[in-house]
């Protein structure tokens, strides 16, 4: 299991009030840590989904290209191109 990291975040004003409203008996979360972990998980999922969507769009574009536009590449050429 990876080590646990403790982080301190300072909030004031509207942000603090917003968190307090979401972390209470009537809020969606029992404590601030649970709320922050959920926000981080959602953001991580969003970043991964956006990366997947970009890859999917690139693949759709590539597969839509006419066969004549393709050219054979060696493994060395592919690796060199991807390092650039």
OpenMM code with the backbone's topology and positions (N, CA, C; nanometers):
from openmm import Vec3, app, unit

residues = "UNK UNK UNK UNK UNK UNK UNK UNK UNK UNK UNK UNK UNK UNK UNK UNK UNK UNK UNK UNK UNK UNK UNK UNK UNK UNK UNK UNK UNK UNK UNK UNK UNK UNK UNK UNK UNK UNK UNK UNK UNK UNK UNK UNK UNK UNK UNK UNK UNK UNK UNK UNK UNK UNK UNK UNK UNK UNK UNK UNK UNK UNK UNK UNK UNK UNK UNK UNK UNK UNK UNK UNK UNK UNK UNK UNK UNK UNK UNK UNK UNK UNK UNK UNK".split()
positions = [
    Vec3(0.0847, -0.1175, 0.0000),
    Vec3(0.0000, 0.0000, 0.0000),
    Vec3(0.0895, 0.1242, 0.0000),
    Vec3(0.0606, 0.2221, -0.0870),
    Vec3(0.1423, 0.3434, -0.0912),
    Vec3(0.1285, 0.4220, 0.0391),
    Vec3(0.2302, 0.5008, 0.0716),
    Vec3(0.2233, 0.5791, 0.1948),
    Vec3(0.1138, 0.6851, 0.1870),
    Vec3(0.0620, 0.7206, 0.3012),
    Vec3(-0.0390, 0.8261, 0.3099),
    Vec3(0.0308, 0.9601, 0.3231),
    Vec3(-0.0188, 1.0595, 0.2523),
    Vec3(0.0361, 1.1938, 0.2593),
    Vec3(-0.0662, 1.2862, 0.3226),
    Vec3(-0.0220, 1.3620, 0.4187),
    Vec3(-0.1096, 1.4612, 0.4811),
    Vec3(-0.0807, 1.5955, 0.4170),
    Vec3(-0.1876, 1.6633, 0.3762),
    Vec3(-0.1734, 1.7940, 0.3123),
    Vec3(-0.2605, 1.8947, 0.3862),
    Vec3(-0.2153, 2.0172, 0.3889),
    Vec3(-0.2915, 2.1238, 0.4519),
    Vec3(-0.3378, 2.2197, 0.3432),
    Vec3(-0.4657, 2.2513, 0.3456),
    Vec3(-0.5230, 2.3449, 0.2484),
    Vec3(-0.5938, 2.4548, 0.3261),
    Vec3(-0.5655, 2.5770, 0.2907),
    Vec3(-0.6313, 2.6897, 0.3568),
    Vec3(-0.7389, 2.7458, 0.2642),
    Vec3(-0.8573, 2.7564, 0.3169),
    Vec3(-0.9692, 2.8133, 0.2418),
    Vec3(-1.0313, 2.9244, 0.3241),
    Vec3(-1.0830, 3.0219, 0.2557),
    Vec3(-1.1536, 3.1283, 0.3271),
    Vec3(-1.2723, 3.1735, 0.2439),
    Vec3(-1.3558, 3.2494, 0.3052),
    Vec3(-1.4679, 3.3096, 0.2351),
    Vec3(-1.5621, 3.2102, 0.1713),
    Vec3(-1.5953, 3.2377, 0.0459),
    Vec3(-1.6952, 3.1587, -0.0256),
    Vec3(-1.6538, 3.0123, -0.0412),
    Vec3(-1.5242, 2.9866, -0.0625),
    Vec3(-1.4797, 2.8481, -0.0767),
    Vec3(-1.4978, 2.7705, 0.0532),
    Vec3(-1.4628, 2.8322, 0.1638),
    Vec3(-1.4789, 2.7679, 0.2939),
    Vec3(-1.6264, 2.7401, 0.3230),
    Vec3(-1.7104, 2.8345, 0.2913),
    Vec3(-1.8551, 2.8179, 0.3133),
    Vec3(-1.9110, 2.7079, 0.2234),
    Vec3(-1.8631, 2.7007, 0.1010),
    Vec3(-1.9091, 2.5990, 0.0081),
    Vec3(-1.8724, 2.4601, 0.0591),
    Vec3(-1.7480, 2.4447, 0.1051),
    Vec3(-1.7047, 2.3155, 0.1590),
    Vec3(-1.7879, 2.2811, 0.2822),
    Vec3(-1.8080, 2.3758, 0.3697),
    Vec3(-1.8860, 2.3510, 0.4915),
    Vec3(-2.0277, 2.3061, 0.4582),
    Vec3(-2.0859, 2.3609, 0.3530),
    Vec3(-2.2218, 2.3235, 0.3136),
    Vec3(-2.2269, 2.1807, 0.2597),
    Vec3(-2.1170, 2.1338, 0.2002),
    Vec3(-2.1115, 1.9986, 0.1451),
    Vec3(-2.0662, 1.8942, 0.2467),
    Vec3(-2.0105, 1.9416, 0.3582),
    Vec3(-1.9620, 1.8527, 0.4636),
    Vec3(-2.0411, 1.8839, 0.5906),
    Vec3(-2.1480, 1.8135, 0.6078),
    Vec3(-2.2322, 1.8344, 0.7249),
    Vec3(-2.3348, 1.7230, 0.7307),
    Vec3(-2.4203, 1.7286, 0.8300),
    Vec3(-2.5256, 1.6270, 0.8405),
    Vec3(-2.6193, 1.6313, 0.7209),
    Vec3(-2.6388, 1.7488, 0.6642),
    Vec3(-2.7266, 1.7617, 0.5480),
    Vec3(-2.6496, 1.7627, 0.4165),
    Vec3(-2.5155, 1.7659, 0.4225),
    Vec3(-2.4331, 1.7675, 0.3024),
    Vec3(-2.4115, 1.6276, 0.2477),
    Vec3(-2.3369, 1.6208, 0.1412),
    Vec3(-2.3116, 1.4933, 0.0731),
    Vec3(-2.1974, 1.4138, 0.1344),
    Vec3(-2.1154, 1.4764, 0.2165),
    Vec3(-1.9962, 1.4114, 0.2705),
    Vec3(-1.9946, 1.4207, 0.4227),
    Vec3(-1.9344, 1.3182, 0.4835),
    Vec3(-1.9259, 1.3150, 0.6296),
    Vec3(-1.8106, 1.3984, 0.6829),
    Vec3(-1.7032, 1.4107, 0.6032),
    Vec3(-1.5900, 1.4911, 0.6486),
    Vec3(-1.5173, 1.5516, 0.5284),
    Vec3(-1.4299, 1.6459, 0.5572),
    Vec3(-1.3603, 1.7191, 0.4516),
    Vec3(-1.2678, 1.6270, 0.3724),
    Vec3(-1.2006, 1.5351, 0.4397),
    Vec3(-1.1097, 1.4441, 0.3697),
    Vec3(-1.1835, 1.3621, 0.2646),
    Vec3(-1.3010, 1.3128, 0.3010),
    Vec3(-1.3820, 1.2349, 0.2063),
    Vec3(-1.4181, 1.3209, 0.0853),
    Vec3(-1.4557, 1.4455, 0.1104),
    Vec3(-1.4931, 1.5377, 0.0036),
    Vec3(-1.3735, 1.5647, -0.0892),
    Vec3(-1.2578, 1.5934, -0.0329),
    Vec3(-1.1390, 1.6240, -0.1132),
    Vec3(-1.0961, 1.5019, -0.1945),
    Vec3(-1.0971, 1.3827, -0.1321),
    Vec3(-1.0606, 1.2611, -0.2065),
    Vec3(-1.1538, 1.2401, -0.3253),
    Vec3(-1.2840, 1.2645, -0.3055),
    Vec3(-1.3796, 1.2487, -0.4144),
    Vec3(-1.3528, 1.3495, -0.5261),
    Vec3(-1.3226, 1.4735, -0.4898),
    Vec3(-1.2910, 1.5752, -0.5908),
    Vec3(-1.1676, 1.5365, -0.6709),
    Vec3(-1.0653, 1.4858, -0.6030),
    Vec3(-0.9424, 1.4463, -0.6713),
    Vec3(-0.9695, 1.3278, -0.7633),
    Vec3(-1.0457, 1.2289, -0.7160),
    Vec3(-1.0792, 1.1134, -0.8011),
    Vec3(-1.1539, 1.1578, -0.9263),
    Vec3(-1.2510, 1.2470, -0.9089),
    Vec3(-1.3287, 1.2954, -1.0239),
    Vec3(-1.2396, 1.3700, -1.1229),
    Vec3(-1.1485, 1.4516, -1.0703),
    Vec3(-1.0596, 1.5263, -1.1585),
    Vec3(-0.9659, 1.4318, -1.2316),
    Vec3(-0.9150, 1.3300, -1.1632),
    Vec3(-0.8290, 1.2296, -1.2258),
    Vec3(-0.9048, 1.1578, -1.3370),
    Vec3(-1.0282, 1.1204, -1.3115),
    Vec3(-1.1108, 1.0549, -1.4141),
    Vec3(-1.1332, 1.1468, -1.5335),
    Vec3(-1.1552, 1.2765, -1.5071),
    Vec3(-1.1762, 1.3744, -1.6143),
    Vec3(-1.0520, 1.3846, -1.7020),
    Vec3(-0.9344, 1.3936, -1.6395),
    Vec3(-0.8085, 1.4044, -1.7146),
    Vec3(-0.7871, 1.2785, -1.7988),
    Vec3(-0.8125, 1.1613, -1.7405),
    Vec3(-0.7965, 1.0365, -1.8150),
    Vec3(-0.8969, 1.0264, -1.9299),
    Vec3(-1.0204, 1.0707, -1.9066),
    Vec3(-1.1231, 1.0679, -2.0110),
    Vec3(-1.0857, 1.1620, -2.1252),
    Vec3(-1.0338, 1.2813, -2.0923),
    Vec3(-0.9926, 1.3762, -2.1956),
    Vec3(-0.8769, 1.3203, -2.2784),
    Vec3(-0.7815, 1.2542, -2.2131),
    Vec3(-0.6697, 1.1932, -2.2858),
    Vec3(-0.7205, 1.0827, -2.3779),
    Vec3(-0.8138, 1.0017, -2.3286),
    Vec3(-0.8711, 0.8953, -2.4105),
    Vec3(-0.9472, 0.9543, -2.5287),
    Vec3(-1.0240, 1.0604, -2.5050),
    Vec3(-1.0996, 1.1241, -2.6129),
    Vec3(-1.0076, 1.1816, -2.7206),
    Vec3(-0.8928, 1.2404, -2.6776),
    Vec3(-0.7961, 1.2914, -2.7757),
    Vec3(-0.7391, 1.1772, -2.8592),
    Vec3(-0.7025, 1.0682, -2.7928),
    Vec3(-0.6496, 0.9522, -2.8646),
    Vec3(-0.7540, 0.8959, -2.9602),
    Vec3(-0.8772, 0.8853, -2.9135),
    Vec3(-0.9857, 0.8335, -2.9971),
    Vec3(-1.0053, 0.9210, -3.1210),
    Vec3(-1.0016, 1.0527, -3.1030),
    Vec3(-1.0176, 1.1449, -3.2158),
    Vec3(-0.9030, 1.1295, -3.3152),
    Vec3(-0.7811, 1.1139, -3.2641),
    Vec3(-0.6655, 1.0950, -3.3531),
    Vec3(-0.6777, 0.9644, -3.4311),
    Vec3(-0.7220, 0.8598, -3.3645),
    Vec3(-0.7383, 0.7310, -3.4325),
    Vec3(-0.8498, 0.7370, -3.5370),
    Vec3(-0.9596, 0.8041, -3.5037),
    Vec3(-1.0685, 0.8171, -3.6012),
    Vec3(-1.0212, 0.8931, -3.7237),
    Vec3(-0.9414, 0.9969, -3.7007),
    Vec3(-0.8860, 1.0751, -3.8114),
    Vec3(-0.7937, 0.9872, -3.8967),
    Vec3(-0.7096, 0.9094, -3.8298),
    Vec3(-0.6155, 0.8230, -3.9031),
    Vec3(-0.6895, 0.7164, -3.9829),
    Vec3(-0.7908, 0.6548, -3.9232),
    Vec3(-0.8631, 0.5487, -3.9944),
    Vec3(-0.9500, 0.6039, -4.1078),
    Vec3(-0.9809, 0.7329, -4.1030),
    Vec3(-1.0605, 0.7938, -4.2086),
    Vec3(-0.9744, 0.8313, -4.3299),
    Vec3(-0.8428, 0.8319, -4.3129),
    Vec3(-0.7522, 0.8688, -4.4222),
    Vec3(-0.7541, 0.7606, -4.5298),
    Vec3(-0.7386, 0.8006, -4.6545),
    Vec3(-0.7350, 0.7009, -4.7626),
    Vec3(-0.6121, 0.6107, -4.7492),
    Vec3(-0.6273, 0.4867, -4.7922),
    Vec3(-0.5179, 0.3891, -4.7816),
    Vec3(-0.3904, 0.4385, -4.8497),
    Vec3(-0.4038, 0.5150, -4.9558),
    Vec3(-0.2870, 0.5634, -5.0297),
    Vec3(-0.2009, 0.6585, -4.9455),
    Vec3(-0.2582, 0.7158, -4.8410),
    Vec3(-0.1821, 0.8105, -4.7586),
    Vec3(-0.0949, 0.7416, -4.6542),
    Vec3(-0.1108, 0.6123, -4.6386),
    Vec3(-0.0296, 0.5379, -4.5428),
    Vec3(0.1043, 0.5014, -4.6045),
    Vec3(0.2079, 0.4950, -4.5226),
    Vec3(0.3376, 0.4472, -4.5684),
    Vec3(0.3967, 0.3600, -4.4589),
    Vec3(0.4689, 0.2614, -4.4976),
    Vec3(0.5292, 0.1681, -4.4024),
    Vec3(0.6388, 0.2387, -4.3229),
    Vec3(0.6433, 0.2118, -4.1930),
    Vec3(0.7477, 0.2662, -4.1063),
    Vec3(0.8125, 0.1520, -4.0305),
    Vec3(0.9416, 0.1650, -4.0094),
    Vec3(1.0106, 0.0660, -3.9272),
    Vec3(0.9872, 0.1008, -3.7808),
    Vec3(1.0159, 0.0056, -3.6947),
    Vec3(1.0016, 0.0307, -3.5513),
    Vec3(1.0920, 0.1462, -3.5088),
    Vec3(1.2098, 0.1539, -3.5637),
    Vec3(1.3036, 0.2615, -3.5313),
    Vec3(1.2456, 0.3974, -3.5694),
    Vec3(1.1825, 0.4054, -3.6864),
    Vec3(1.1213, 0.5317, -3.7308),
    Vec3(1.0070, 0.5725, -3.6389),
    Vec3(0.9257, 0.4766, -3.5982),
    Vec3(0.8132, 0.5064, -3.5082),
    Vec3(0.8653, 0.5571, -3.3751),
    Vec3(0.9664, 0.4912, -3.3211),
    Vec3(1.0225, 0.5320, -3.1923),
    Vec3(1.0820, 0.6720, -3.2035),
    Vec3(1.1557, 0.6994, -3.3099),
    Vec3(1.2163, 0.8318, -3.3292),
    Vec3(1.1100, 0.9392, -3.3422),
    Vec3(1.0027, 0.9082, -3.4176),
    Vec3(0.8940, 1.0050, -3.4351),
    Vec3(0.8264, 1.0356, -3.3028),
    Vec3(0.8061, 0.9348, -3.2199),
    Vec3(0.7374, 0.9541, -3.0923),
    Vec3(0.8232, 1.0219, -2.9868),
    Vec3(0.9536, 1.0206, -3.0048),
    Vec3(1.0422, 1.0904, -2.9107),
    Vec3(1.0459, 1.2397, -2.9398),
    Vec3(1.0116, 1.2776, -3.0607),
    Vec3(1.0165, 1.4188, -3.1016),
    Vec3(0.9086, 1.5003, -3.0348),
] * unit.nanometer
topology = app.Topology()
chain = topology.addChain("A")
for resn in residues:
    res = topology.addResidue(resn, chain)
    for name in ("N", "CA", "C"):
        topology.addAtom(name, app.Element.getBySymbol(name[0]), res)
